[in-house]
Amino acid sequence: MRGSHATHVASIAAGRSGLCKRAKIAAVLLSLPDADNDRRKSFYDTTCLVDGLAYLFALAEADKDIEAISINISLGTNGGAHDGSELLSRWIDASMTEPGRSICVAAGNSGQDALEFEGDTGIWSGRVHSSGRIPAAALRRDLEWLVVGNGVEDVSENELEIWYSAQDEFDVELFTPNGIRIGPVSPGQRVENLLLADRTVVSIYNVLSDPKNGDNRISIYLSPYMGEPIVGITAGGWKVRLTGKVVRNGAYDAWIERDDPSRGRVRTQWRLPSFFGPDTFVDHSTLSSLACGPRVIGVANLDEARELLNASSSQGPTRDGRMKPEIAAPGTGIVAACGFDSQNKWIEMTGTSMASPYVSGVAGLMLSLNPQLTAAQIGGVIQRTSQPLPGSGYEWRNGSGFGVIDPGACLREVVRMVQPVDDLTDSLKKRMKGKS
């Protein structure tokens, strides 16, 4: 398609007008095998992303002219526990112990919580997180889940995940917009591909001890009827009810999976995001799952012209309370290379997908000065040299992290780090001897 996302992103990081102009560019194209299409898996359970990163690491090691590698990942989903426990996050943590490697990840575009103008649909992608606490057994909490479609139906699958402590057990019930009750579904039980009278297909999985982190997970799927004719999910307010069965902790977090707007097979059918109702949505922790990894740099979208964070930029912290994203970089109205268009060389795009390669390019420049830097050191330098947004201080903020990246300061700090150590031992000895 015109304006290829990958071309645009690569141009920002290392194109002729990009940050790291003399870098070699390599890319991988991912294709999910049938085994990875199990709906109960997060996208980040797939080994394909691991294989892609391992390929890039091996490619760099095999080239004698390459001393370090800076990788950008401008993709993401909301599936997973948002605590760095996904397979890919754990693999990255292990691989990042070696020097000369950096990985930057787009924070995501699920940050908008309020309308910016009449008819604004940005909240459809922004109101994707909810959280709360069930104080005691037999008490309950309701989550309002809004499915829009075209006002009549939605022909995309909608997924909601709820993560809660291994100490607890919750029952879950689902109520349709017409008031039909499905459940309760207790821990260890499931309802799979239940066809309702309106042709919506419902699946509910209540899983004890998820293998990734040992916590408990509830997954709910609303799927269109894919027969002839296709019948979309009924639009309206669906209600998810959680009831405490065993409560020692009681806290829970819920995320709605990302769903980019697009048309279905015919003009009247739409694939559109579902979202939490205004009394259910909680405006934090909308960060993409992969950006929650401990050793990646999560990047937020700075609207540089307005000197503020773009409303769509996803927020932290992680589910386990870590300070993510780390940094903000220009990602609004970014003009870069346009792919698959012989007439137009440039195209403007906006998103954390554009901000992340900016930081990846800076990381590449840092590694060119010192190829032995570790991912932890690169993250530390970026954090230490960041500049706060107007009106902010140096404390971490859930939207912009530790502030705006300062490329020049990052490079100066790397130069300072490679200077010979100033040994004060002799001068201290002389000073101490003079006082004795």
PyMOL commands that set and color helices and strands:
alter all, ss='L'
color gray80, all
select helices_A, chain A and resi 5-14+34-37+43-45+47-62+87-95+122-126+289-292+352-369+375-385+407-417+425-435
alter helices_A, ss='H'
color red, helices_A
select strands_A, chain A and resi 69-73+101-106+129-133+140-147+153-154+158-164+169-175+181-185+190-195+201-207+216-223+233-234+236-246+251-256+262-263+270-271+275-276+297-303+308-309+327-330+334-337+346-349
alter strands_A, ss='S'
color yellow, strands_A
deselect
rebuild
show_as cartoon
